[in-house]
Amino acid sequence: MAAPVPVPITFDSPQLDVSSLHGRSVLITGGASGIGLACATQIAEAGALVTISDLQEAAGQAAAQSLSSKGLRVQFVQCDVRSYAAQVAMFQSAIRFGGGKIDVVIPNAGVMAEQNLFDMSLGTAPSLDGPPPPEPGFLGCDVNLHGVYNTCYLAMHYFRLPRGADTYKPSLILLASLAGYVGYPSSSTYSTSKFGVRGLFYSIRDRAARETLPVRVNLVAPWFIETAMTTTEEFKSSEAGILLGAMGFAPMDRVVSAVLQFAADERLHARAAGIFPVANEDLGDDLEGAYSGFVLQKHMKDVMVKVVQMMQAAEAQKNELSRQDSAIGATSGVQSH
């Protein structure tokens, strides 16, 4: 069976119809805060039975209790997505809560961990006689890629549970990042993992759509969203912070809107939504769209020009301060007779 022809995403509808989500069984990893919690809230408000999972038990329990107190059907399951056994238990709990099935899976759990690989390599002086450098961390890929890989695998497995007369096409929505398209200079594992999620998207989207009960696989790639991570001084001073300064944040509500659209609109599959500060846009991440090249060039060209200018200005300021410090040092070293 051939995969259905993908329908491009449009974002011009004044009101998104989410009625198809009523009574759906939905699982969201990394759902205790940020994008995951924002998505869980609106999907639950559409009438779905939502399981949010997270490593942070206190935050997850508080989120589930808050939503449940409003009459929404939400439960929390603690899960470290690095553990396959924990993910199996998570899925089984979500399926029981959802009435014996799972309809929508959103692998959202992610971390920002290691620095740029080059910067990490500078931490130890090179020597053939001394000890080798410490093994570099890999947490970013363990969570953001290996964990997502296992979530997708289990989703494909449990989507095939008996559904009776229900013809809803199950939906797998990958939360990637524009870092999976343009790179991310501040963390090699973050950039690697998000490119990996994009590769995972490529590898399963057409195959999954050819089943008797097609599975829809779509991807959401946000620009920087205002969260606890992106508002720290450390982040603002990083190379990523310079990118943010050139373009600003993308609104959280447009990330959530794209996720809901993929979940609710059963025509959509094999599409990638870019969440830019100025607009949401179908990235055209396929052969016809030059694998997102046209859209990225349109949005990123001016940004990169600004970034280069900002980095040049910062380097010039740094050099000027260094020159002034040297001049002060030279003056203080002169002794009068």
C-alpha positions, 0 to 999 in steps of 0.5 A: 500500500502506498503512503497517502500524499502529504497535505501541506500545513496551513496556519491561516485558520482562525479557529482550530477544530479540536473536537476529534481529540475528545475522549482520545488517550494521549501520552506526553513525556516531559509534561511537568513543565514548559512545552509539555505542560502547555500541550497537556493543558490544552489537549485535556481541555479538548476532552482528551484523557491525558497522561503526563510523564516526567522525571520530576515527580513533585512538579508532575504530581502538582501539575496533574492535581491542578488540572484534575481539580478543574475537571480535566482527565489527567494523570501523572506517571513518573518516568526516566525515559532513559529506562526502557522498562520505565517507559513500558510501565509508563505506556501501560499506565497511560493505556489503562487510564485511556480506556485500553488504547493509546491515540496520540503520543508526544515524545517531548522529554528533553534536556540541555546538557553538555557544552560544545564538544570543542569547548569540552576538549579544552578542559584538559591539557593534551599530553601523551604521558599524562592521563587521557581526558575524561570521557565526554558526557552524552546525557543530551543524546541519552534523553533527547534521542535514545529516549525518544527512539524508545518512545516511538518504538513503543508507540508503534507497538501499542498503537496496534492494540484492538480499536474496535470500530474506532477509525481515528488514525493514531498520531505520533508528534515529534518535538524536535527543534530548529537546532535540528536544521541549523545546528546549535553551537552551545551544545553538541549533544543537543544539536546531535540529538535534534538532528537525530530526531529529524532523521527518525522522522524521515525513517518512519513517516512513510512506512507508518502511513502505509499500514492498514490503520495508518499512523500519522508521524509529524514534527514540530521544530520550535525556535527558542521558547521562553522557559526557565532554561532560556532566561538564565544569565548563562544562556543569555551570554552563550552563542545561543543567547546571541542567536536569541538576541538577533531574533527574539522568542517564538511564542509558546502558544504557537508551539501548542497550536501546531501540536494540537493541529497535528493531533486533531487534523487526520489529514496531516502526516509526514509534515514538519512545522517550523515555529519561528518568532514571526510565524508558523510555517510548513518547513517543506521538509521533503524533496519538493521543499528542498528538505526545508532549504527554501523556508530556512533560507527565507527565515534565517538569512537576515538572522545570520547577518545580524548574528555576525554583526553582533559577534563582530561588535562583541569581539571588537568590544572585547579587544578594546577592553583588553587594549585598555587593560593593557594600557592601564597595566603599562602605566601602573608599571612606570615608576617615577624618580 
